[in-house]
Amino acid sequence: MGPMDPASLAAAMVAAQMSQTQMAVAAKMVRMNADQAASVVQLLDSAQKNVASLVQAGVGQAVDISA
C-alpha cells in the first residue's frame, strides 16, 4: 500500500476528530441521563417518606366531608 496523499490524510484526521467528539457528547448525555434518573429516584423517595410521615401523624384520617 502506497503513501496516503495529504488530502486523504487530512480527511481521515477530520473524521477521527469528529468521531471522538461524537463519543464525548454521547458519554456526556449518558452521564446527564444517569444524574437525572438519580434525581428522580431521590424525589420519589422523599415524596414517599413525606406521605408515610403524614399517614403516621393521622393527617386526613378524620376529615368531615358532610355538608
RANOR-V174805 format. One record per residue. N is the residue number from 1. RES is the residue in one small letter. PHI is phi in whole degrees, 0 to 359 (none if undefined). D_CENTER is the distance of its C-alpha to the mean C-alpha in Angstrom with 1 decimal. Layout:
n=N res=RES phi=PHI d_center=D_CENTER
n=N res=RES phi=PHI d_center=D_CENTER
//
This chain:
n=1 res=m phi=none d_center=45.9
n=2 res=g phi=280 d_center=46.9
n=3 res=p phi=293 d_center=45.2
n=4 res=m phi=281 d_center=42.4
n=5 res=d phi=283 d_center=43.3
n=6 res=p phi=302 d_center=41.5
n=7 res=a phi=293 d_center=39.8
n=8 res=s phi=294 d_center=38.3
n=9 res=l phi=297 d_center=37.2
n=10 res=a phi=296 d_center=35.6
n=11 res=a phi=296 d_center=33.8
n=12 res=a phi=295 d_center=32.5
n=13 res=m phi=294 d_center=31.3
n=14 res=v phi=295 d_center=29.5
n=15 res=a phi=296 d_center=27.9
n=16 res=a phi=295 d_center=26.8
n=17 res=q phi=295 d_center=25.3
n=18 res=m phi=296 d_center=23.4
n=19 res=s phi=296 d_center=22.1
n=20 res=q phi=296 d_center=21.0
n=21 res=t phi=295 d_center=19.3
n=22 res=q phi=298 d_center=17.5
n=23 res=m phi=294 d_center=16.4
n=24 res=a phi=295 d_center=15.2
n=25 res=v phi=295 d_center=13.1
n=26 res=a phi=297 d_center=11.6
n=27 res=a phi=297 d_center=10.9
n=28 res=k phi=297 d_center=9.3
n=29 res=m phi=295 d_center=7.0
n=30 res=v phi=296 d_center=6.3
n=31 res=r phi=296 d_center=6.0
n=32 res=m phi=296 d_center=3.8
n=33 res=n phi=296 d_center=1.3
n=34 res=a phi=294 d_center=3.8
n=35 res=d phi=296 d_center=4.6
n=36 res=q phi=296 d_center=3.7
n=37 res=a phi=298 d_center=5.3
n=38 res=a phi=295 d_center=7.7
n=39 res=s phi=295 d_center=8.6
n=40 res=v phi=296 d_center=9.4
n=41 res=v phi=298 d_center=11.4
n=42 res=q phi=297 d_center=13.2
n=43 res=l phi=296 d_center=14.0
n=44 res=l phi=296 d_center=15.5
n=45 res=d phi=296 d_center=17.3
n=46 res=s phi=296 d_center=18.8
n=47 res=a phi=297 d_center=19.9
n=48 res=q phi=296 d_center=21.5
n=49 res=k phi=295 d_center=23.3
n=50 res=n phi=296 d_center=24.5
n=51 res=v phi=297 d_center=25.9
n=52 res=a phi=298 d_center=27.5
n=53 res=s phi=290 d_center=29.2
n=54 res=l phi=292 d_center=30.5
n=55 res=v phi=295 d_center=31.9
n=56 res=q phi=297 d_center=33.6
n=57 res=a phi=281 d_center=35.0
n=58 res=g phi=85 d_center=36.5
n=59 res=v phi=294 d_center=35.0
n=60 res=g phi=85 d_center=35.7
n=61 res=q phi=276 d_center=38.0
n=62 res=a phi=240 d_center=41.3
n=63 res=v phi=277 d_center=40.6
n=64 res=d phi=269 d_center=43.7
n=65 res=i phi=254 d_center=43.0
n=66 res=s phi=286 d_center=46.6
n=67 res=a phi=252 d_center=48.2
//
